[in-house]
Amino acid sequence: MENKKIITVFGATGAQGGGLVRAILADSLSRYKVRAVTRNAGSESAMALAQMGAEVVEADINDIKSIENALEGAKAVYFVTFFWEHFSAEKEYQQIKNFIQAAKGADLEHIVWSTLEDTRNWVSLDDDRMPTLQGQYKVPHFDSKGEADHLFSEAGLPVTFLRTSFYWDNFIHFGMGPQKGEDGNYYIAFPMDDKTLAGMAAEDIGKCAYGIFKKGSELIGKTIGIVGEKLTGNDMAAKLSKALNINVIYNNVSPDIYRGFGFPGADDLGNMFQFKRDFNDDFNAIRDETLSLQLNPEIQNFDNWLSQNGSRIPLK
């Protein structure tokens, strides 16, 4: 154990970080020991990680000193932010700058940074195909991450940029699951036309990240896109129908209608889906099924995921 390097995992009780912590702890041959970062070490999920063998520490990503403490003695780190807790792209950008400032003073050999595209490189702020949000963003939860990517490189940090895909877990947790219509059928709604949506199990993000760490310096400086499967709305509806034993129909709504659904973040997600639709080739090209499988040989396709999680999808 003494020869193992410390890997610090932020968001350790969340979807991405939790998957990474569990992947490392499940590997008896791992060269890492895990420092799991959470805001509340007394939470049920944090205590569960401690029981599995992780060192659990508390940190606040709004506080650079707190991040520095979590990085002390670590050789690797997984950085992830939590946009959906505050919905502020500016706050997220500052948190990323805090990560970078703390990392510059640490003795790190490898950083994996969970990021996304800056959509303004495709859709300028004066482009009225989609509304500008929060004053200076098109897809705030994408743009703030993508905008910060260059800061890691400019700081000379040993970073791999990890671009994730749509979580199928959103069918469980984000209210995106099939909803019953007046006609007795169930509907899923996305503004994607007939384009494919790159998706994956949230748990597999952490497993893919572990695959990146295991490759070491080979992937430093690279942008890696991960995906379980790319499916159209009709594909997903058919697979949901079979797994849940109900009739699910894909409702291809317009981005404007989706933005008007009224739930917190609907405008952001409406723009996100429109970006994935309108620039489908670019978005999907970086998300490589073959590489994802190499990084995580257990990666799930949608049918695999549904067989394990279909019963958890709430039907309204």
Secondary structure, DSSP 8 states (H G I E B T S, - for coil): -TTSEEEEETTTTSHHHHHHHHHHHH-TT-SEEEEEEES-TTSHHHHHHHHHT-EEEE--TT-HHHHHHHHTTEEEEEE---GGGT--HHHHHHHHHHHHHHHHTS--SEEEEEE---GGGTS-TT-TTS--BTTTBSSHHHHHHHHHHHHHHHTT--EEEEE--EETTHHHHSS-S-EE-TTS-EEEEES-TT--EEEE-HHHHHHHHHHHHHHGGGGTT-EEE--SEEE-HHHHHHHHHHHHTS-EEEEE--HHHHHTT-STTHHHHHHHHHHHHHTHHHHHHTB-HHHHHHH-TT---HHHHHHHHGGGS---
